[in-house]
Amino acid sequence: MVVSLEKNVPHQVVIIGGGFGGLYTAKTLKKANVNVTLIDKRNFHLFQPLLYQVATGTLSPADISSPLRVVFRKSKNTQVLLGEVNDIDPETQEVILGDRTIPYDTLVIATGANHSYFGKDNWKKFAPGLKTVEDAIEMRRRIFSAFEAAEKETNPELRRAWLTFVIVGAGPTGVELAGALSELAYKTLKEDFRNIDTEETQILLLQGGDRILPHMAPQLSEVGKVSLQKLGVVVKTNTRVTNIENDLVTFKQGDKVQEIASKTILWAAGVKGSAMGQVLANRTGVECDRSGRVIVEPDLTIKGYKNIFVIGDLGNFSHQDGKPLPGVAPVAKQEGEYVAKLIQKRLQGQTLPQFRYNDVGSLAMIGKNLAVVDLGFIKLQGFLAWIFWLVVHIYFLIEFDTKLLVVFQWAWNYITRSRRSRLITGREALEEAKTVNNSTNLVTKIANPPTQPTPHSKLQSYTADIKAATY
Ligand SMILES: Cc1cc2nc3c(=O)[nH]c(=O)nc-3n(C[C@H](O)[C@H](O)[C@H](O)COP(=O)(O)OP(=O)(O)OC[C@H]3O[C@@H](n4cnc5c(N)ncnc54)[C@H](O)[C@@H]3O)c2cc1C
């Protein structure tokens, strides 16, 4: 039986999603004369830009997460509900949450985006993406397990595959992952293994377009590329991945088709709108773009429904320069703040001019003392950019929860290059361990040290190492 929650007065705002968009909507409404219900399927807000640091063992999941109840402890007009919304009824103005319906006067949908494998969903199990805490823990398991497996592997070809990491997609996530992997393999883990030289590790960054960090100025893309190359990362642009299967990536550069054996393939390419986009399309007839993002009006509402807003990664706002705004945190944050202000204006019988995004620039961390920052009017690189990156991230992290611990963690890592969050966890990890324990054969083989490794600095061009084939 469907039970309705008692309808609250005065104005009832329901927000689905406590990511950047939903969080800033609710925060901006905290002193407004409205009742806010914030629904999220997780009980925490996740600071996604630092997920790669969890995946590569620098930070722990809790370092980049803030419990929503803590964030809104002092917002007396806000109630937080844990649950996944799978449907809404725009006619009766209700959100359906399990066996309950929650009435709204205004609905804000901020459920974000998921990975897109461009229709090749079977690649997902071979090349996990990075979007949730679970994704980061799975990536961390694969990365650290790969070094462990290489340590035990006596077959040089297999060992090479274990020590080959392929990252698909060279936006900020791909670049930051590549930089962090380089630091990990060539610095942090250097002294920790006995049978392998982690400098043997190959890190490939594959990018379909003609430059990495395509949202940044071309000169910063070039700086990023050269910096990564200096760190030992092989950067391949104009490279389209045509197949991913267990331990093998096939890619095409021009007419040349190549294959590389890798036990760790990481996905940092496309995104698509979350499932709520399709629910909304079915329920209201609103149009979605090819990436499943909901086309929104200039005031971030959807066509025909002045009381339904879609913000953040799920929305396609193209009213500024004809192109959709990028799926980045500042867009979601500013949209959330705008919607909160518009709701309050409307309650006073007024309105606001259309939403305008104030581009605050973009940044990407490449490695120790190395980052690129594009603020439009000013472009920074190297150490200065790195300091800027740190300040911005610390500011964002402490804005809604005290994360001074992260600052100490970073300082400690900076000095020691250590990564303390290297836990290999999960059911698969236990299964892998069992397999190893049962394999006396393997234990015997480990007694024979591997052949002399080649440090990454002395590796010949990786093209010599990959099996080239022309189809
Ligand atoms: C790895 C990674 C790195 C990034 N790096 C940067 C960066 O450096 N700089 C930058 O500006 N941006 C970065 N981004 C993008 C940025 O994180 C997003 O643009 C931003 O989080 C979008 O905010 P949002 O509120 O739209 O969605 P999200 O932050 O994704 O939040 C969506 C929320 O909705 C909840 N939810 C989803 N479906 C439901 C449902 N049906 N019912 C209930 N709850 C639901 C989710 O649990 C989640 O809490 C990065 C993203 C990723 C994944």
The ligand as an SDF file (V2000), in Angstrom:
LIG
                    3D

 53 58  0  0  0  0  0  0  0  0999 V2000
   36.2120   10.9190  -11.0200 C   0  0  0  0  0  0  0  0  0  0  0  0
   35.6240   12.2830  -11.2010 C   0  0  0  0  0  0  0  0  0  0  0  0
   36.4350   13.3930  -11.1450 C   0  0  0  0  0  0  0  0  0  0  0  0
   35.9110   14.6650  -11.2990 C   0  0  0  0  0  0  0  0  0  0  0  0
   36.7480   15.7400  -11.2260 N   0  0  0  0  0  0  0  0  0  0  0  0
   36.2290   16.9700  -11.2930 C   0  0  0  0  0  0  0  0  0  0  0  0
   37.0620   18.1070  -11.1310 C   0  0  0  0  0  0  0  0  0  0  0  0
   38.2860   17.9890  -10.9370 O   0  0  0  0  0  0  0  0  0  0  0  0
   36.4860   19.3330  -11.1910 N   0  0  0  0  0  0  0  0  0  0  0  0
   35.1450   19.4780  -11.3920 C   0  0  0  0  0  0  0  0  0  0  0  0
   34.6680   20.6170  -11.3920 O   0  0  0  0  0  0  0  0  0  0  0  0
   34.3350   18.4320  -11.5710 N   0  0  0  0  0  0  0  0  0  0  0  0
   34.8360   17.1820  -11.5180 C   0  0  0  0  0  0  0  0  0  0  0  0
   34.0150   16.0970  -11.6740 N   0  0  0  0  0  0  0  0  0  0  0  0
   32.6020   16.3180  -12.0190 C   0  0  0  0  0  0  0  0  0  0  0  0
   31.7780   16.6790  -10.8160 C   0  0  0  0  0  0  0  0  0  0  0  0
   32.0230   15.7910   -9.7590 O   0  0  0  0  0  0  0  0  0  0  0  0
   30.3170   16.6290  -11.2420 C   0  0  0  0  0  0  0  0  0  0  0  0
   30.1230   17.5720  -12.2690 O   0  0  0  0  0  0  0  0  0  0  0  0
   29.3960   16.9600  -10.0930 C   0  0  0  0  0  0  0  0  0  0  0  0
   29.5290   16.0240   -9.0600 O   0  0  0  0  0  0  0  0  0  0  0  0
   27.9420   16.9860  -10.5820 C   0  0  0  0  0  0  0  0  0  0  0  0
   27.0880   17.2380   -9.4990 O   0  0  0  0  0  0  0  0  0  0  0  0
   25.6110   16.6570   -9.5000 P   0  0  0  0  0  0  0  0  0  0  0  0
   24.9650   17.1960   -8.2770 O   0  0  0  0  0  0  0  0  0  0  0  0
   24.9850   16.9210  -10.8080 O   0  0  0  0  0  0  0  0  0  0  0  0
   25.7650   15.0870   -9.4130 O   0  0  0  0  0  0  0  0  0  0  0  0
   26.5350   14.1790   -8.3740 P   0  0  0  0  0  0  0  0  0  0  0  0
   27.5540   14.9470   -7.6160 O   0  0  0  0  0  0  0  0  0  0  0  0
   26.9660   12.9960   -9.1390 O   0  0  0  0  0  0  0  0  0  0  0  0
   25.4170   13.7550   -7.3370 O   0  0  0  0  0  0  0  0  0  0  0  0
   24.3090   12.9850   -7.6840 C   0  0  0  0  0  0  0  0  0  0  0  0
   23.6920   12.4510   -6.3970 C   0  0  0  0  0  0  0  0  0  0  0  0
   22.4320   11.8930   -6.6930 O   0  0  0  0  0  0  0  0  0  0  0  0
   22.2880   10.6690   -6.0050 C   0  0  0  0  0  0  0  0  0  0  0  0
   21.3370    9.8740   -6.7830 N   0  0  0  0  0  0  0  0  0  0  0  0
   21.4650    9.4490   -8.0590 C   0  0  0  0  0  0  0  0  0  0  0  0
   20.3450    8.8220   -8.4690 N   0  0  0  0  0  0  0  0  0  0  0  0
   19.5000    8.8450   -7.4180 C   0  0  0  0  0  0  0  0  0  0  0  0
   18.1800    8.3670   -7.2180 C   0  0  0  0  0  0  0  0  0  0  0  0
   17.5130    7.7670   -8.1930 N   0  0  0  0  0  0  0  0  0  0  0  0
   17.5990    8.5420   -6.0150 N   0  0  0  0  0  0  0  0  0  0  0  0
   18.2670    9.1550   -5.0090 C   0  0  0  0  0  0  0  0  0  0  0  0
   19.5160    9.6490   -5.1550 N   0  0  0  0  0  0  0  0  0  0  0  0
   20.1170    9.5050   -6.3350 C   0  0  0  0  0  0  0  0  0  0  0  0
   23.6940   10.1060   -5.9530 C   0  0  0  0  0  0  0  0  0  0  0  0
   23.8290    9.1830   -4.8790 O   0  0  0  0  0  0  0  0  0  0  0  0
   24.5290   11.3660   -5.7510 C   0  0  0  0  0  0  0  0  0  0  0  0
   24.7230   11.6600   -4.3910 O   0  0  0  0  0  0  0  0  0  0  0  0
   34.5190   14.8150  -11.5230 C   0  0  0  0  0  0  0  0  0  0  0  0
   33.6950   13.7010  -11.5870 C   0  0  0  0  0  0  0  0  0  0  0  0
   34.2330   12.4440  -11.4150 C   0  0  0  0  0  0  0  0  0  0  0  0
   33.3280   11.2390  -11.4650 C   0  0  0  0  0  0  0  0  0  0  0  0
  1  2  1  0
  2  3  1  0
  2 52  2  0
  3  4  2  0
  4  5  1  0
  4 50  1  0
  5  6  2  0
  6  7  1  0
  6 13  1  0
  7  8  2  0
  7  9  1  0
  9 10  1  0
 10 11  2  0
 10 12  1  0
 12 13  2  0
 13 14  1  0
 14 15  1  0
 14 50  1  0
 15 16  1  0
 16 17  1  0
 16 18  1  0
 18 19  1  0
 18 20  1  0
 20 21  1  0
 20 22  1  0
 22 23  1  0
 23 24  1  0
 24 25  2  0
 24 26  1  0
 24 27  1  0
 27 28  1  0
 28 29  2  0
 28 30  1  0
 28 31  1  0
 31 32  1  0
 32 33  1  0
 33 34  1  0
 33 48  1  0
 34 35  1  0
 35 36  1  0
 35 46  1  0
 36 37  1  0
 36 45  1  0
 37 38  2  0
 38 39  1  0
 39 40  1  0
 39 45  2  0
 40 41  1  0
 40 42  2  0
 42 43  1  0
 43 44  2  0
 44 45  1  0
 46 47  1  0
 46 48  1  0
 48 49  1  0
 50 51  2  0
 51 52  1  0
 52 53  1  0
M  END
$$$$
